[in-house]
Amino acid sequence: MNLKGRSFLRILDFTPEELTYLLDFSAELKAEKKAGKYEVQQKRCAGKNVALIFEKTSTRTRCSFEAAAADLGMHAVYLDPSGSQIGKKESIADTARVLGRMFDGIEYRGFAQKTVEELSAYAGVPVWNGLTDESHPTQILADFLTIREHFGRLKGIHLCYMGDARFNMANSLMAGCALMGMKFTACAPEKYFPNKELIVQCQKIAEKTGAVLEFSSDLNAVRGADVIYTDVWVSMGEPEAVWEERIRDLLPYQVNADVMKRAGPQCRFMHCLPAYHNTETGVGKDIYAKFGLEALEVTDEVFESSQAIVFDEAENRLHTIKAVMAATL
């Protein structure tokens, strides 16, 4: 399958066959790395240069792209929020045309989906979405590779997303599940359900793939789930003032021991990280001081349990991002 020159902006831009190819390629690259076949990987993209634009900082995304580039024989240039003039002194289109002349590929992690779309339209080289407010496609590949490793398949797997299902993670997971013939359940208060237009779009895809999409405010929706997935309740860039409302609305949907018991012993817990599961972070300490809570979207008991596969998931960011870059370059 030839994906050379393609950008990776949204999961919905790709077919089930193309996504399967990227997952297979990810598994191949992971096996190569585990076997120490460094020279084989170095030759795949030797001599190429990539720009990494981060308007939102990150641990896993930056490390994954930089390590993946190094493994593939490339040089990566990191541009932090103060490291470029994109959108400030220079338009996105102009930035894209400049960087496209200097680099073989561009990663963007920031706020608006239209920014990464515009970069792709003008750069003339592949552009990869490291995260926007609407979409997080590289995370979905890592999630699906992890699920496939633990369950041996994607088709028919039941993934239940708990909490705030309005933004990039739930949107992208729903789209991915629709494409891959999985069952997706959003378990949340109704006002936290995904965008209605996106639901309609994904339902049309599900009719062709055999996927099932469900939306419920009843905690019993988790029964029989193979995977329970959650994310932080307040995203980067949102005001601290929303914490009180989110905690009031979403605390009943915290992933705890009772939720995992309802799902069953086969269930695995996933989270894109970072997770507020204890008071060992600045945010955790602040939330405890203000609200008396030792954990937010997931309890420490679940996060540290044998059912949690969050660090397998985090590692797979590297292998799947490497596949995306190698396939499109």
The 8 nearest C-alpha neighbors of each residue, nearest first, counted from 0:
[[1, 2, 20, 17, 326, 3, 16, 21],
 [0, 2, 3, 326, 327, 4, 5, 17],
 [3, 1, 327, 5, 326, 4, 0, 328],
 [2, 4, 327, 328, 5, 1, 326, 125],
 [3, 5, 327, 125, 328, 2, 124, 6],
 [6, 4, 327, 125, 3, 2, 7, 126],
 [5, 7, 125, 126, 127, 8, 4, 119],
 [8, 6, 127, 128, 9, 126, 5, 125],
 [7, 9, 128, 127, 6, 136, 10, 116],
 [10, 8, 11, 12, 136, 7, 134, 135],
 [9, 11, 136, 12, 13, 175, 171, 174],
 [10, 12, 9, 13, 174, 14, 175, 178],
 [13, 11, 10, 9, 14, 8, 7, 6],
 [14, 12, 11, 10, 17, 18, 15, 9],
 [13, 15, 17, 16, 18, 12, 178, 11],
 [16, 14, 18, 17, 178, 179, 19, 13],
 [15, 17, 19, 14, 18, 20, 13, 21],
 [18, 16, 20, 14, 19, 15, 13, 21],
 [17, 19, 21, 15, 20, 16, 22, 14],
 [20, 18, 22, 16, 17, 21, 15, 23],
 [19, 21, 17, 23, 18, 22, 24, 16],
 [22, 20, 24, 18, 19, 23, 25, 322],
 [23, 21, 25, 19, 24, 20, 144, 18],
 [22, 24, 20, 26, 25, 21, 19, 27],
 [23, 25, 27, 21, 22, 26, 322, 20],
 [26, 24, 319, 22, 322, 28, 318, 27],
 [25, 27, 29, 23, 24, 28, 30, 22],
 [28, 26, 24, 30, 25, 29, 31, 23],
 [29, 27, 31, 25, 30, 26, 24, 32],
 [30, 28, 26, 32, 31, 27, 318, 25],
 [29, 31, 33, 27, 28, 32, 34, 26],
 [32, 30, 28, 34, 36, 29, 33, 27],
 [31, 33, 35, 29, 34, 30, 36, 28],
 [32, 34, 30, 35, 31, 29, 36, 28],
 [35, 33, 31, 32, 36, 30, 37, 29],
 [36, 34, 32, 33, 37, 31, 38, 30],
 [35, 37, 31, 39, 34, 38, 32, 40],
 [38, 36, 40, 39, 35, 41, 32, 70],
 [37, 39, 41, 40, 36, 42, 35, 70],
 [40, 38, 37, 36, 41, 42, 43, 31],
 [39, 41, 71, 37, 42, 43, 38, 70],
 [42, 40, 72, 71, 38, 39, 43, 70],
 [41, 43, 45, 40, 39, 44, 72, 38],
 [42, 44, 40, 41, 71, 45, 325, 39],
 [45, 43, 71, 72, 42, 47, 73, 46],
 [46, 44, 72, 42, 73, 47, 41, 43],
 [45, 47, 73, 44, 72, 48, 74, 42],
 [46, 48, 73, 45, 44, 103, 74, 49],
 [47, 49, 74, 102, 73, 103, 75, 46],
 [50, 48, 104, 75, 102, 105, 103, 76],
 [51, 49, 105, 76, 75, 106, 77, 52],
 [50, 52, 106, 77, 78, 105, 76, 107],
 [53, 51, 107, 78, 106, 108, 50, 77],
 [52, 54, 108, 79, 55, 56, 80, 107],
 [53, 55, 80, 109, 108, 79, 56, 52],
 [56, 54, 109, 53, 108, 57, 80, 110],
 [57, 55, 53, 54, 79, 58, 80, 108],
 [58, 56, 60, 61, 59, 55, 53, 62],
 [57, 59, 61, 60, 62, 56, 63, 273],
 [60, 58, 62, 61, 63, 57, 313, 316],
 [61, 59, 63, 62, 57, 58, 64, 129],
 [62, 60, 64, 63, 59, 58, 57, 65],
 [61, 63, 65, 59, 60, 64, 66, 58],
 [64, 62, 317, 60, 66, 61, 65, 67],
 [63, 65, 67, 61, 62, 66, 68, 60],
 [64, 66, 68, 62, 67, 63, 61, 75],
 [67, 65, 69, 63, 68, 64, 62, 70],
 [68, 66, 321, 64, 70, 69, 65, 63],
 [67, 69, 73, 71, 65, 66, 70, 64],
 [68, 70, 66, 72, 73, 71, 67, 65],
 [71, 69, 67, 68, 72, 41, 40, 66],
 [70, 72, 41, 40, 68, 44, 69, 73],
 [73, 71, 41, 45, 69, 44, 70, 42],
 [74, 72, 68, 47, 69, 48, 45, 71],
 [73, 75, 48, 68, 49, 69, 47, 76],
 [76, 74, 49, 50, 48, 65, 68, 77],
 [75, 77, 50, 51, 49, 78, 74, 48],
 [78, 76, 51, 50, 79, 52, 75, 53],
 [77, 79, 82, 52, 51, 53, 83, 76],
 [78, 80, 82, 53, 81, 54, 77, 52],
 [81, 79, 54, 82, 53, 78, 83, 55],
 [82, 80, 79, 83, 78, 84, 54, 53],
 [81, 83, 78, 79, 80, 84, 77, 52],
 [84, 82, 85, 81, 78, 80, 79, 52],
 [83, 85, 87, 88, 89, 86, 82, 81],
 [86, 84, 89, 87, 83, 91, 90, 94],
 [85, 87, 90, 89, 91, 84, 88, 94],
 [88, 86, 84, 85, 89, 90, 83, 91],
 [89, 87, 84, 86, 85, 90, 83, 91],
 [90, 88, 85, 84, 86, 87, 94, 93],
 [89, 91, 86, 93, 92, 85, 94, 88],
 [90, 92, 94, 93, 86, 85, 95, 118],
 [91, 93, 95, 90, 94, 121, 118, 96],
 [94, 92, 96, 90, 95, 91, 97, 89],
 [95, 93, 91, 97, 92, 96, 98, 90],
 [94, 96, 122, 92, 118, 98, 93, 97],
 [95, 97, 122, 99, 93, 94, 98, 121],
 [98, 96, 94, 100, 99, 95, 93, 101],
 [99, 97, 101, 95, 100, 96, 102, 94],
 [98, 100, 122, 96, 102, 97, 101, 95],
 [101, 99, 98, 97, 102, 96, 122, 103],
 [102, 100, 98, 99, 97, 103, 48, 49],
 [101, 103, 48, 49, 99, 104, 98, 100],
 [102, 104, 48, 49, 124, 47, 99, 101],
 [105, 103, 49, 125, 124, 102, 126, 50],
 [104, 106, 126, 50, 49, 51, 127, 125],
 [105, 107, 127, 51, 126, 52, 128, 50],
 [108, 106, 52, 128, 129, 53, 51, 127],
 [109, 107, 129, 130, 53, 55, 54, 131],
 [110, 108, 54, 55, 131, 130, 53, 107],
 [109, 111, 131, 132, 112, 108, 55, 54],
 [112, 110, 113, 114, 131, 132, 109, 133],
 [113, 111, 114, 131, 115, 133, 116, 132],
 [112, 114, 116, 111, 115, 117, 118, 110],
 [115, 113, 117, 112, 116, 111, 118, 91],
 [114, 116, 118, 117, 112, 113, 119, 107],
 [117, 115, 113, 119, 114, 118, 120, 112],
 [118, 116, 120, 114, 119, 115, 113, 121],
 [117, 119, 115, 95, 116, 120, 121, 122],
 [118, 120, 116, 117, 126, 122, 121, 115],
 [119, 121, 117, 118, 122, 116, 123, 92],
 [120, 122, 118, 119, 95, 92, 96, 123],
 [123, 121, 95, 99, 96, 124, 119, 118],
 [122, 124, 121, 99, 125, 119, 120, 96],
 [125, 123, 122, 104, 99, 103, 4, 126],
 [126, 124, 6, 104, 4, 5, 105, 327],
 [125, 127, 105, 6, 119, 106, 104, 7],
 [128, 126, 106, 7, 6, 8, 129, 105],
 [127, 129, 8, 107, 130, 106, 7, 108],
 [128, 130, 108, 107, 127, 106, 137, 135],
 [131, 129, 135, 108, 128, 134, 109, 132],
 [132, 130, 110, 109, 134, 133, 112, 111],
 [131, 133, 110, 167, 111, 134, 166, 112],
 [134, 132, 167, 131, 166, 112, 170, 135],
 [133, 135, 167, 131, 171, 132, 130, 136],
 [136, 134, 130, 138, 167, 137, 168, 171],
 [135, 137, 139, 10, 138, 9, 134, 171],
 [138, 136, 140, 139, 135, 320, 129, 141],
 [139, 137, 141, 136, 140, 135, 142, 316],
 [140, 138, 142, 136, 141, 137, 143, 172],
 [139, 141, 143, 137, 142, 138, 144, 319],
 [140, 142, 315, 316, 138, 144, 139, 143],
 [143, 141, 139, 145, 140, 144, 312, 138],
 [142, 144, 146, 140, 145, 141, 147, 139],
 [143, 145, 147, 141, 146, 142, 22, 140],
 [146, 144, 148, 142, 143, 147, 312, 141],
 [147, 145, 143, 149, 148, 144, 150, 142],
 [146, 148, 151, 152, 144, 150, 145, 149],
 [147, 149, 145, 146, 151, 150, 144, 152],
 [150, 148, 146, 147, 151, 145, 152, 144],
 [151, 149, 147, 152, 148, 146, 153, 156],
 [152, 150, 147, 148, 149, 153, 146, 145],
 [153, 151, 147, 150, 154, 146, 156, 148],
 [152, 154, 156, 147, 155, 181, 179, 146],
 [155, 153, 180, 181, 156, 152, 179, 210],
 [154, 156, 181, 182, 180, 153, 157, 210],
 [155, 157, 181, 153, 154, 182, 225, 158],
 [158, 156, 182, 224, 225, 183, 181, 155],
 [159, 157, 226, 183, 227, 224, 182, 225],
 [158, 160, 184, 227, 183, 185, 228, 226],
 [159, 161, 228, 185, 229, 227, 186, 184],
 [162, 160, 186, 229, 187, 252, 185, 228],
 [163, 161, 187, 252, 249, 164, 229, 186],
 [162, 164, 191, 165, 232, 187, 161, 192],
 [163, 165, 169, 192, 193, 191, 166, 162],
 [166, 164, 193, 192, 191, 163, 194, 169],
 [165, 167, 133, 170, 164, 168, 169, 132],
 [166, 168, 134, 133, 170, 132, 135, 169],
 [169, 167, 171, 170, 166, 172, 135, 134],
 [168, 170, 164, 172, 171, 167, 173, 166],
 [171, 169, 167, 173, 168, 172, 166, 174],
 [170, 172, 174, 168, 173, 169, 134, 167],
 [171, 173, 175, 169, 174, 170, 176, 168],
 [174, 172, 176, 170, 171, 175, 169, 183],
 [175, 173, 171, 177, 172, 176, 201, 170],
 [174, 176, 172, 178, 177, 173, 171, 179],
 [175, 177, 181, 173, 179, 178, 174, 172],
 [178, 176, 205, 174, 210, 175, 180, 179],
 [177, 179, 175, 176, 15, 180, 174, 204],
 [178, 180, 176, 177, 181, 15, 154, 175],
 [181, 179, 210, 208, 154, 209, 177, 178],
 [182, 180, 155, 176, 210, 156, 154, 179],
 [183, 181, 157, 211, 210, 212, 156, 158],
 [182, 184, 212, 158, 159, 157, 173, 176],
 [185, 183, 159, 213, 214, 212, 160, 186],
 [184, 186, 214, 160, 159, 187, 161, 215],
 [187, 185, 161, 215, 216, 160, 184, 214],
 [186, 188, 216, 162, 161, 191, 185, 189],
 [189, 187, 216, 191, 190, 192, 186, 248],
 [188, 190, 191, 192, 187, 216, 215, 214],
 [189, 191, 188, 192, 187, 165, 193, 163],
 [192, 190, 189, 163, 188, 164, 165, 187],
 [191, 193, 164, 189, 165, 190, 187, 194],
 [194, 192, 165, 164, 195, 170, 191, 198],
 [193, 195, 197, 196, 198, 165, 192, 170],
 [196, 194, 198, 197, 193, 199, 192, 200],
 [197, 195, 199, 198, 194, 200, 193, 201],
 [196, 198, 200, 194, 199, 195, 201, 193],
 [197, 199, 195, 201, 196, 200, 202, 194],
 [200, 198, 202, 196, 197, 201, 195, 203],
 [201, 199, 197, 203, 198, 202, 196, 204],
 [200, 202, 204, 198, 203, 199, 177, 174],
 [201, 203, 205, 199, 204, 200, 198, 206],
 [204, 202, 206, 201, 200, 205, 199, 207],
 [203, 205, 201, 202, 206, 207, 177, 178],
 [206, 204, 210, 177, 202, 208, 207, 203],
 [205, 207, 203, 204, 209, 208, 202, 210],
 [206, 208, 205, 204, 209, 203, 210, 180],
 [209, 207, 180, 205, 210, 206, 178, 204],
 [208, 210, 180, 205, 206, 207, 211, 181],
 [209, 211, 180, 205, 181, 177, 208, 182],
 [212, 210, 182, 183, 205, 181, 213, 209],
 [213, 211, 183, 182, 184, 210, 214, 202],
 [212, 214, 184, 183, 185, 211, 215, 182],
 [215, 213, 185, 184, 186, 212, 192, 216],
 [214, 216, 186, 217, 185, 187, 220, 213],
 [215, 217, 187, 188, 186, 189, 218, 214],
 [216, 218, 219, 215, 220, 186, 187, 221],
 [219, 217, 220, 221, 216, 186, 252, 258],
 [218, 220, 221, 217, 222, 261, 262, 258],
 [219, 221, 218, 222, 217, 215, 186, 184],
 [222, 220, 262, 219, 224, 218, 223, 159],
 [223, 221, 262, 261, 220, 224, 219, 263],
 [222, 224, 262, 263, 221, 225, 266, 261],
 [225, 223, 157, 262, 221, 226, 222, 158],
 [226, 224, 266, 157, 158, 265, 267, 156],
 [227, 225, 158, 267, 266, 224, 268, 159],
 [226, 228, 159, 268, 160, 158, 269, 267],
 [229, 227, 160, 269, 270, 268, 159, 161],
 [228, 230, 161, 270, 160, 162, 269, 296],
 [229, 231, 270, 232, 271, 296, 274, 228],
 [232, 230, 233, 296, 274, 234, 229, 275],
 [231, 233, 163, 230, 245, 234, 296, 162],
 [234, 232, 231, 237, 242, 235, 241, 245],
 [235, 233, 237, 236, 232, 231, 132, 238],
 [234, 236, 237, 233, 55, 238, 56, 110],
 [235, 237, 234, 238, 233, 55, 110, 239],
 [236, 238, 235, 234, 233, 239, 241, 240],
 [239, 237, 240, 241, 236, 242, 233, 235],
 [238, 240, 241, 242, 237, 233, 243, 236],
 [239, 241, 238, 242, 243, 244, 237, 245],
 [242, 240, 239, 244, 243, 238, 245, 233],
 [243, 241, 245, 244, 240, 239, 246, 233],
 [242, 244, 246, 245, 241, 247, 240, 290],
 [245, 243, 247, 241, 246, 242, 248, 240],
 [246, 244, 248, 242, 247, 243, 249, 241],
 [245, 247, 249, 250, 243, 248, 244, 242],
 [248, 246, 244, 245, 249, 250, 243, 251],
 [249, 247, 245, 246, 250, 244, 251, 188],
 [248, 250, 252, 246, 251, 245, 247, 162],
 [249, 251, 253, 252, 246, 247, 248, 295],
 [252, 250, 249, 253, 248, 247, 218, 246],
 [253, 251, 249, 250, 162, 161, 254, 187],
 [252, 254, 296, 250, 297, 251, 255, 295],
 [255, 253, 297, 258, 296, 252, 298, 256],
 [256, 254, 258, 298, 257, 301, 253, 297],
 [255, 257, 259, 258, 260, 301, 300, 254],
 [258, 256, 260, 255, 259, 261, 254, 262],
 [257, 259, 261, 255, 260, 256, 254, 262],
 [258, 260, 262, 256, 261, 257, 263, 255],
 [261, 259, 257, 263, 262, 258, 256, 264],
 [262, 260, 258, 222, 259, 263, 257, 221],
 [261, 263, 222, 223, 259, 221, 224, 260],
 [262, 264, 260, 265, 261, 266, 223, 259],
 [265, 263, 266, 260, 262, 259, 306, 267],
 [266, 264, 263, 225, 267, 262, 224, 223],
 [267, 265, 225, 226, 264, 263, 224, 262],
 [268, 266, 306, 226, 307, 225, 227, 269],
 [267, 269, 307, 227, 226, 306, 228, 308],
 [270, 268, 228, 309, 308, 227, 307, 267],
 [269, 271, 229, 272, 228, 309, 230, 268],
 [270, 272, 230, 273, 269, 313, 138, 309],
 [273, 271, 274, 270, 230, 309, 313, 231],
 [272, 274, 271, 275, 231, 270, 230, 58],
 [275, 273, 272, 276, 231, 230, 270, 297],
 [274, 276, 295, 277, 294, 283, 296, 273],
 [275, 277, 294, 299, 298, 297, 274, 295],
 [278, 276, 294, 293, 279, 275, 299, 283],
 [277, 279, 283, 284, 280, 293, 287, 294],
 [278, 280, 277, 283, 284, 281, 282, 276],
 [281, 279, 283, 282, 278, 284, 277, 275],
 [280, 282, 284, 283, 285, 279, 278, 286],
 [283, 281, 285, 280, 284, 286, 275, 278],
 [284, 282, 278, 280, 286, 281, 285, 275],
 [283, 285, 278, 287, 281, 282, 286, 280],
 [284, 286, 282, 288, 287, 283, 281, 289],
 [287, 285, 289, 283, 288, 284, 290, 282],
 [288, 286, 291, 292, 284, 290, 285, 289],
 [287, 289, 285, 286, 291, 290, 284, 292],
 [290, 288, 286, 287, 291, 285, 292, 284],
 [289, 291, 287, 292, 286, 288, 243, 285],
 [290, 292, 287, 288, 289, 293, 286, 294],
 [293, 291, 287, 294, 290, 286, 295, 288],
 [292, 294, 277, 287, 278, 291, 295, 283],
 [295, 293, 276, 277, 298, 292, 275, 297],
 [294, 296, 297, 275, 276, 253, 298, 292],
 [295, 297, 253, 254, 231, 275, 230, 294],
 [298, 296, 254, 276, 253, 295, 255, 294],
 [299, 297, 276, 300, 294, 255, 301, 302],
 [298, 300, 276, 302, 301, 303, 277, 297],
 [301, 299, 298, 303, 302, 304, 256, 255],
 [300, 302, 304, 299, 303, 298, 255, 256],
 [303, 301, 299, 304, 300, 307, 298, 297],
 [302, 304, 301, 300, 299, 307, 305, 306],
 [305, 303, 301, 306, 307, 302, 300, 299],
 [304, 306, 307, 303, 308, 301, 267, 302],
 [305, 307, 267, 304, 268, 308, 266, 301],
 [308, 306, 268, 305, 304, 267, 309, 302],
 [309, 307, 311, 310, 269, 268, 312, 306],
 [308, 310, 312, 269, 311, 307, 270, 313],
 [309, 311, 313, 312, 308, 314, 307, 315],
 [312, 310, 314, 308, 313, 309, 315, 145],
 [311, 313, 309, 310, 315, 314, 145, 142],
 [312, 314, 310, 315, 316, 311, 309, 59],
 [315, 313, 311, 316, 312, 317, 310, 318],
 [314, 316, 141, 318, 312, 317, 313, 319],
 [317, 315, 141, 314, 319, 313, 318, 320],
 [318, 316, 63, 315, 320, 319, 314, 67],
 [317, 319, 321, 315, 25, 320, 29, 316],
 [318, 320, 25, 322, 321, 316, 317, 141],
 [321, 319, 323, 322, 317, 318, 316, 324],
 [320, 322, 67, 318, 319, 324, 323, 325],
 [323, 321, 319, 25, 325, 320, 324, 326],
 [324, 322, 320, 326, 321, 325, 327, 319],
 [323, 325, 321, 327, 322, 326, 328, 320],
 [324, 326, 322, 328, 323, 327, 321, 44],
 [327, 325, 323, 324, 328, 2, 322, 3],
 [326, 328, 3, 2, 4, 324, 5, 325],
 [327, 325, 3, 326, 324, 4, 125, 103]]
